[in-house]
Amino acid sequence: MKYPLFFEAIEEIRLYDALSEALGTFENGIVSFTYLDVVKNAGHSCPTIAGAYLSVREGLKALYEGKMPERGNIAVFFRDAKEQGATGVVANVFSLISGATDTWGFKGIGTRFSRTDRLFFQANIATPIKIERLDTHQSVGITYDPSCIRGDSRLQPLMNKLAQESLSFEEKTLFEMLWQERVRKILENFDKVITLNLD
């Protein structure tokens, strides 16, 4: 499996998962997610997937203040409906990493380890996304705006040709390079595209 090498340079996300520890899945319950994991799950790498990954990573850093985040103990709120724009795509990334689901997730063992009722849409929140610790009820509002990382001017015409299935081999190669170059710049300049609001 070949992919852009910069995927491997992106800081991973490490969490403690009590369910994984209880079932002997990961030693000490420590689980990590990389940008490549998220790309595999989504099936592609784009500014939306990059932004979702950064939103989870930087949001968890702020929420846990240097401590290891606890997977399954996090609620995620979205201001928009899941069918609106790319909300569902972003929610899928948050669910993968945080373990949060609405109704489809693991129901738990006895009174422990449930992953349901932790993912909410059309929430009355000030930012597009908010994450909350279920143990302390501290929360962080998250805004992602990649507009400061502009793409090459050749991208849009090439995107139009991609949609029309009329790219030549040379144009396809160029488009792929330019597309992932913008993704790389977004991931590397996370401090310019992510805004956090601590509650």
C-alpha positions as CSV (number, residue, x, y, z in Angstrom):
1,M,0.0,0.0,0.0
2,K,1.6,3.3,-1.1
3,Y,0.6,6.7,0.0
4,P,2.1,10.2,0.5
5,L,5.0,10.0,2.9
6,F,3.9,13.0,4.9
7,F,1.1,10.9,6.4
8,E,3.7,9.2,8.6
9,A,5.1,12.6,9.9
10,I,1.8,13.7,11.4
11,E,1.6,13.5,15.2
12,E,-0.5,10.5,16.3
13,I,-3.3,10.5,18.9
14,R,-2.9,8.3,22.0
15,L,-5.7,7.4,24.3
16,Y,-6.5,5.1,27.2
17,D,-9.4,2.8,26.5
18,A,-10.8,1.1,29.6
19,L,-12.8,-1.4,27.5
20,S,-9.8,-2.4,25.5
21,E,-7.8,-3.0,28.8
22,A,-10.7,-5.0,30.4
23,L,-10.9,-7.3,27.4
24,G,-7.1,-7.7,26.9
25,T,-7.2,-6.0,23.5
26,F,-4.4,-3.5,23.9
27,E,-1.7,-3.6,26.6
28,N,-2.7,-1.3,29.5
29,G,-5.6,-0.1,27.3
30,I,-3.3,2.2,25.3
31,V,-4.5,2.8,21.8
32,S,-3.2,5.1,19.1
33,F,-4.6,6.5,16.0
34,T,-2.7,8.0,13.1
35,Y,-3.7,10.2,10.2
36,L,-3.3,7.2,8.0
37,D,-5.8,5.3,10.1
38,V,-8.3,8.1,9.6
39,V,-7.6,8.2,5.8
40,K,-8.1,4.4,5.6
41,N,-11.5,4.7,7.4
42,A,-12.6,7.6,5.1
43,G,-11.1,6.2,2.0
44,H,-9.4,9.5,1.0
45,S,-7.2,12.3,2.2
46,C,-8.7,15.8,1.8
47,P,-8.9,19.2,3.8
48,T,-12.0,18.0,5.5
49,I,-10.5,14.7,6.8
50,A,-7.3,16.6,7.8
51,G,-9.4,19.2,9.6
52,A,-11.4,16.5,11.4
53,Y,-8.2,14.7,12.5
54,L,-6.7,18.0,13.8
55,S,-9.9,19.0,15.5
56,V,-9.9,15.7,17.5
57,R,-6.2,15.8,18.3
58,E,-6.0,19.5,19.3
59,G,-9.3,19.4,21.1
60,L,-8.3,16.4,23.2
61,K,-5.0,18.1,24.1
62,A,-6.8,21.1,25.4
63,L,-9.5,19.1,27.2
64,Y,-7.1,16.8,29.0
65,E,-4.3,19.4,29.6
66,G,-1.3,17.0,29.1
67,K,-3.0,13.9,30.5
68,M,-4.0,11.0,28.3
69,P,-7.5,11.2,27.0
70,E,-9.9,8.5,27.9
71,R,-11.6,6.9,24.9
72,G,-15.3,6.2,25.6
73,N,-15.5,8.9,28.2
74,I,-16.0,11.8,25.8
75,A,-19.2,13.3,24.4
76,V,-19.1,15.1,21.0
77,F,-21.6,17.8,19.9
78,F,-22.1,19.2,16.4
79,R,-24.0,22.4,15.7
80,D,-25.2,21.1,12.3
81,A,-27.4,18.2,11.3
82,K,-25.4,15.1,10.3
83,E,-26.8,15.3,6.8
84,Q,-25.6,18.9,6.4
85,G,-22.4,19.6,4.5
86,A,-19.5,17.5,5.6
87,T,-20.8,17.1,9.2
88,G,-21.3,13.3,8.9
89,V,-17.8,12.8,7.4
90,V,-16.3,14.8,10.3
91,A,-18.5,12.9,12.9
92,N,-17.2,9.6,11.6
93,V,-13.6,10.7,12.4
94,F,-14.6,11.8,15.9
95,S,-16.5,8.6,16.5
96,L,-13.5,6.4,15.3
97,I,-11.0,8.1,17.6
98,S,-13.2,9.1,20.7
99,G,-15.4,6.0,20.6
100,A,-18.5,8.2,20.8
101,T,-21.6,7.1,19.0
102,D,-25.3,8.0,19.1
103,T,-27.3,4.8,19.1
104,W,-25.3,2.3,17.0
105,G,-22.4,1.8,19.3
106,F,-21.4,-0.8,21.9
107,K,-24.0,-1.0,24.6
108,G,-21.6,-1.8,27.4
109,I,-21.0,-4.6,29.9
110,G,-23.4,-4.1,32.9
111,T,-23.2,-0.5,33.7
112,R,-19.7,0.1,32.3
113,F,-18.1,0.8,28.9
114,S,-21.1,2.0,27.0
115,R,-20.3,4.0,23.8
116,T,-23.9,5.1,23.0
117,D,-25.5,8.5,23.7
118,R,-22.2,10.3,23.3
119,L,-22.6,11.8,19.8
120,F,-25.1,14.6,19.2
121,F,-26.2,16.7,16.2
122,Q,-28.0,20.0,15.9
123,A,-26.7,20.9,19.4
124,N,-27.2,24.4,20.8
125,I,-23.5,25.3,20.9
126,A,-21.5,28.4,20.0
127,T,-18.9,26.7,17.9
128,P,-19.3,24.1,15.1
129,I,-18.0,21.3,17.4
130,K,-17.8,20.8,21.1
131,I,-16.2,17.9,23.0
132,E,-16.9,17.3,26.7
133,R,-15.4,15.0,29.4
134,L,-18.1,12.9,31.0
135,D,-16.2,12.7,34.2
136,T,-15.5,16.4,34.8
137,H,-18.0,18.0,32.3
138,Q,-15.2,20.3,31.1
139,S,-15.6,21.1,27.5
140,V,-13.8,22.6,24.5
141,G,-15.4,24.3,21.5
142,I,-13.6,23.7,18.2
143,T,-13.6,25.7,15.0
144,Y,-11.7,24.6,11.9
145,D,-11.1,27.1,9.1
146,P,-8.5,26.2,6.4
147,S,-9.1,29.3,4.3
148,C,-5.7,30.7,5.2
149,I,-4.0,27.7,3.5
150,R,-4.8,28.4,-0.1
151,G,-4.5,25.8,-2.8
152,D,-2.6,26.1,-6.1
153,S,-4.6,28.1,-8.7
154,R,-4.5,25.1,-11.0
155,L,-6.5,22.9,-8.6
156,Q,-10.0,24.2,-9.4
157,P,-9.8,23.7,-13.2
158,L,-8.3,20.2,-12.6
159,M,-11.1,19.4,-10.1
160,N,-13.7,20.4,-12.8
161,K,-12.0,18.0,-15.2
162,L,-11.9,15.3,-12.6
163,A,-15.7,15.7,-12.1
164,Q,-16.1,15.4,-15.9
165,E,-13.8,12.4,-16.0
166,S,-11.7,14.2,-18.6
167,L,-8.3,14.4,-16.9
168,S,-5.3,13.2,-19.0
169,F,-2.7,11.1,-17.3
170,E,-0.4,14.1,-16.8
171,E,-3.2,16.2,-15.4
172,K,-4.3,13.4,-13.0
173,T,-0.7,13.2,-11.7
174,L,-0.5,16.9,-11.3
175,F,-3.9,17.1,-9.6
176,E,-3.0,14.4,-7.1
177,M,0.3,16.2,-6.2
178,L,-1.3,19.6,-5.8
179,W,-4.3,18.2,-3.8
180,Q,-2.2,16.4,-1.3
181,E,0.3,19.3,-1.0
182,R,-2.5,21.5,0.3
183,V,-3.5,18.8,2.8
184,R,0.1,18.5,4.0
185,K,0.2,22.3,4.5
186,I,-3.0,22.2,6.5
187,L,-1.8,19.4,8.7
188,E,1.6,21.1,9.3
189,N,0.0,24.5,10.1
190,F,-2.6,23.2,12.5
191,D,-2.2,26.2,14.8
192,K,-3.4,28.5,12.1
193,V,-6.5,26.5,11.1
194,I,-7.8,25.3,14.5
195,T,-9.3,27.6,17.1
196,L,-10.2,26.3,20.6
197,N,-12.6,27.8,23.2
198,L,-12.2,26.4,26.7
199,D,-15.4,26.3,28.8
